[in-house]
Amino acid sequence: MSIFNMFRGASADLAIDLGTANTVVYLRDKGVVVAEPSVVAMETINGHTSVRAVGDDAKLMMGKTPDNVRTIRPLRNGVIADIEIAEQMIKHFIAKARGAGRLRPAPEMVICVPSGSTQVERRAIRDAVSNAGARKVWLIDEPMAAAIGANLPVTQPVGSMVVDIGGGTTEVGVISIQGLHLAMSVRVGGDRMDEAISAVVRRHHNLLIGEATAERVKKEMGTARVPTGATLKAMIKGRDVARGVPREIEIEQGELTEALAEPVAQIVHAVRAALEQTAPEIAADIIDAGIILTGGGSLLPEIGTVLAEETGLPVSLADNPLSCVALGAGRALEEQEYRGVLRAA
C-alpha cells in the first residue's frame, strides 16, 4: 500500500447527505454510520449560547423547550439557512462518525446538494463543511448520488430516471453516461406534506398541532390515495384554537389524503415536466427501466401508484430509500469509476 493510500485510509473520509429532515453520514470502507434528524438544540445561560443537543436528542425537544432553549433546523429546502448552527451540527456528526477522541488527519468529504441550488447556496455548504474540519470538499448533485446508490447504470450510455423525495426538496434527475441529461428541483417534500396536514387539521377541526405530531400522523396513515374501502382513523392531540385548551380529536385517513393531494400533485407535475423535456432516445430507455423512487417521501403509500398512473411508466422503490443518496455519494468517494461525477467545491 502506498503512503498516499495509507494516509487516505487513516483520514476516515466521509460522504454526507446533508438533508433538510435528516443527515446521513457514510464513512469510507464502513458504510452508513450516522443517520439522525438535522436538528440542533441551543441553550442560553447568562448570555452565553452553546449546543445542548444534536440529532435524535434535539428532535425529542422540538416544541417542548423552555425559554432559554431553542430547537433549530439549520437547513431549509435542502440548503443551509443558518450557517453557524449548521457548522456545529456537521462538526457533531463528523466526530460521531469518525469516533470521538481519535487523532486523525482532516477528512476528504463528499457533500450532496440539490441540483437546483444556487452558487451562493453551494458556497454556504462548502464553507460550513470546511469550517467543520474538511481537508477537501467535493459536491455531488443529489439525483446523481441517488442514482448511484440505487445501482442504476449511470456510467453507461443508457438513460435512467430517478426521483428523490426528501424533506425539503424533490429532485428529478435523468441520467446518462455519467452526467445529468436533465435535472429538476422543486421545493416540495416531506416538510410541505407535514405543513399541509397541520393546515387541514386547523381548518377542519380548529386544532393547532406541532411539527412532530403532523409527521407522526403522516407516517402512521398518510397516503397519496385512499385504498378502496379503507376506514383508518387516528387520534390527534393539540391545542384548541378558539378555547385555548388542550383537546383530542379523531381524524380520518381521507382527510389526510385531501391534505397531501397538493404536494403530491406538485411532485407529479415535476416528473411530467422532466419527461416532456427528455430526449427521445433517453425517453425510450426510461420506458424499459421505469422510474426509481428514493428518499423518505417515497415511503408514502400509493405515491408510486399515482406516479405510474400519471406517467404510464413502471415505478419502483429503490433498496434503502432513506440512505440511497448517502450510499451513492459514498460509492463516488470510494470507487474510481464514479469520481467523474464529483465537482470541486
N, C-alpha and C positions, 0 to 999 in steps of 0.2 A: 504493500500500500504506500502511495506517495505521501510526502509530508502534507501536500495540499489536501488530499483526501482525509488524512488523519485530523487535520485542523477543522475541516468542514464537518466531520462527524462529531468532533468534540464540541462544536459550537451549538449543537442542538437546534438546527434551523427549523423554522415554523411556517406553516401556511394558515392564514386566519380568514374565516368567513365572518366579517365584521357586520353582523346583521342588525336591523332595527329592533327586532324582538329578541334574538339570541345570537351569541357569539360562539362559534365552533372553532377549536384550535387543533390543528394537525401537526404532530411532531415527527420530524424526519425519522423514518425507519420504525416508528412506533404506531402510527395511525392517529385516530382521533383520541385526544387525551382530556379535552375540556369541552363541555357543551353546557353553557349556562346562560340565563337571561342577561341581556345588555342593560343592566340596571345598577346604579350606584346610589348608596345612601350616604349623604354628607351630614356631619354633625358639627354644630357650632357651640363652643363652650368658651365663655369670657372673650368673645370676639375672635377666637381662633377656630378656623374651619378645617376639619380633617375627614378622611374617609372612615365611615363607620362600618360599612359592609358593601360587598360587591357580589353580583350574580344571584344565586338562589337565595341567599340570606337577605339581600336587599329587596328582592321581589316580594318576599313574605311581608315586608314592612309597608308596601305600597298602600296608600290610603289610610294608614293606621299610625302615622308618626306624630310625636309631639311637636311643638312649635320650633324647637331647636334642631330638628332632624328633617331633612328633605330627601325624598327619593327622586332621582333624576334618570331619565333615559337620554343619554348623550347623543344618540343617533335618531334622526327622523328621516323617513323616506329613503333609507339606505345610505345617507350621508351624515357627516358629523355636524351636529347642531351646537355642541358645546365642546370646544377642542380641549380645554383644560381637564374637564371631567372625563372625556374620552381617553385622554392620555393616562389618567390614573387607572381607569378600568383596564386598558390594554396592558399596563405595567403589571397589574394584579394577575391577569390571565397568563401573561408570559412567565411570570415567576411560578405560577401554579403548574404550568405545562412543563417547564424545564426542571422543576424541583428546587424549592427554596433553599438557599444557603450554599448551593453548588457554585464554585467559581469556574465559569466557562467563558470562552470568547463571545463577543456580541454576535447574535444570530443573523443569518440572512432570512428575510421574510417575504412571503408572497401574500398580498392582500387582495381580496375580491372587492370589486367596485361595480356599481350599477353601470350598465352600458350607456345610459343617458346622463351620467354625472358630468358636470362642467369641469373645466381645468382648475377653477378655484376650489371646487369641492374635492377634486383629486389631490390638490396640493395640501389641503387641510388634512386629509387622511395620511399623506406621506409625512407631513410634519409631526403629526401626533405619534405615528409609529416610530419615526426616527428619534423623537424625544423620549420615547419609551424604551429605547436601547437597541434598535436595529442597526446592524452593520451595513446592510444593503437592503433596499426596499424595491420589490417588484410589484407591479399591478397586473391583475388579470380580470377581464370582463366576466361578470357573473354567469352569463349564458354559456360562455366557453368553458368555464370551470364546471358548471352543471353538466354539460355535455360530456366532458372527460370523465367526471365522476359517475355518469350513467353508462359508461362504456360504449358511447357512440363512436363511429369510425371517423373522428374529426380530422385525421391526417390523410384520409383517402379522398379521391375525387367523387364523393358520394354526399348528396345533400341530406341534412338531418335538421329536425326542428325540435327545440327544447323550450318548455315554458316553465320558468322558475317563479312560483308564487310565494313570496316572502312576507315578512311582517309589514314592511313599508312600501315595497315595490313589487310589480310583476314584470319579469324580464322575459321577453320573447326573442329567441335567437335562431337564425337559420345559418347553419354552419357547413362549410365545405373546404377541404384542402387547408386545414389548419388556420382558417380565418373566418371572421364573421361576414357572411354574404349580406346579412341584414340583421339589424338589432333594433328592438323597440322596447322602451322602458316606460311604463305607466305607474304613477304613484298611487297604486291601489293594491292592497294586500290584506293580511290578517288584521292589522290595526283598523283599517277602514271598515272591515266586517264587524269588529267589536263596537266601533262608534255607531254603526247602523243599528245594531241590536239595542244599544243604550237609548238611541233616539226613538225607536219604536216602542220600547217599554215605557219611556216617559210619555210619549204621545198617546198611547192606548190605555195606559194604566196609571198615569200621573205619579210614576215611581222613578226616583233617581237611583241609579246603580253605578258602582265603580267599574274601573277597567278590568280588575281581576274577576269580578262576577260575570261581566259580559263575555270574557274569554272562556270562563268555565262552562257557561251555558252553551256557547258555540261548540265547544269540544264535546259536550255531552249529547246534544241533539240538533246541532246545526246541520243543514243540508242544502244543497243547491236546488233540490227539487224534492217535494214530499212524496215518498213512495205511496202507491195506491193503498188505501185502507189504513194508513198509519194514523195513530191517535196518541202519540207520545206527548207527555206533559211533564213540566218541571216546576219546582218551587223556586222562587227568586225572592231574596230579601234586599231591602233597600230603604230609602227614606221617602216618605210621602211628601210630595212637593207642596200640596195645599195645607196639610195639617202640621208638617214639620216633625212627624214622629216616625219611628221605625215601623215598617209594615212588610208583610209577606204576601206574595200573590202567586197564582198558578198561571203559567204561560203555556200555550200550545205550540207544537212544532210548526204549524202552518204560519204562525206569526213570525217566527224566526226566519222561515223561508222567504216570507214577504220582505223582511228587513235585509236579507242577504241578496235579494234579487238585483238591486242596483250595482253593487260591487262586482257580482258575478257577471252581469251584463257588460260591464266595462272591461273585464278580463277577456270575455268572448270577443268583444269588438276589437281589442288589441291584436288578438290572434288572427282574426279575419283580415284586419288591415295589413298585417305582415304577410299573410298568404297572397293577398292581392298584389303585393309588390315583389313577390318571389319570382326569379327567372324560371321559364317553362321547364328546363331540364332538371333543375333542382326540385321544382314542384312535383315532377314525375317521380323522383326518388322518394319524396315525402309521402306520396300515395302508398308506396310499398312499406316504408318504415313506420309511418304514422307519427304522431306527436307524443313526446315523452314529457311527463309532468314531474317536477321536483319541487322542493320547498315545503314548508309546513302547511301552507294554504292548499296544497294539492291533496292533503288528507281530508279535506272537506268532502263528506259523502256526496256522490252523484255529480260532482263537478266535472269529472271525466266524461260521464254520460252526456251531460249538457254540451260540452265542447264537441263531442263526437257527432251529436245530432246537428249542431250548428255548422260544422265544417264538412261533414260527410267523410271524415278521416278516422282511422283507428286511433284511439288514445290509450296510452298505458302509463302506469305509475312506475317510476324508477325504484330500484332497490335502495334502501336507506335514504328516502327523500329528504329527511331533515339534515343529513350530513353530506349530501351529494356534492354540494358546492365546495365544501372544505376538502372532501376526498379528491375532487378534481384538481383543486389548487395544490394539494399535497403531491399528486402524481406529476404535475407540471414542475414542482420543485425537485422531485427525485429522478424523474425519467428524462433522458436526453431528448427523446423524440418529441416531447411536448414543450421544450424550452422556448421554441419559436413563438409561442402564444403569449409569453410574458413581455411586459413593457416596463422599461426602466422608469422609476418614478422621478 
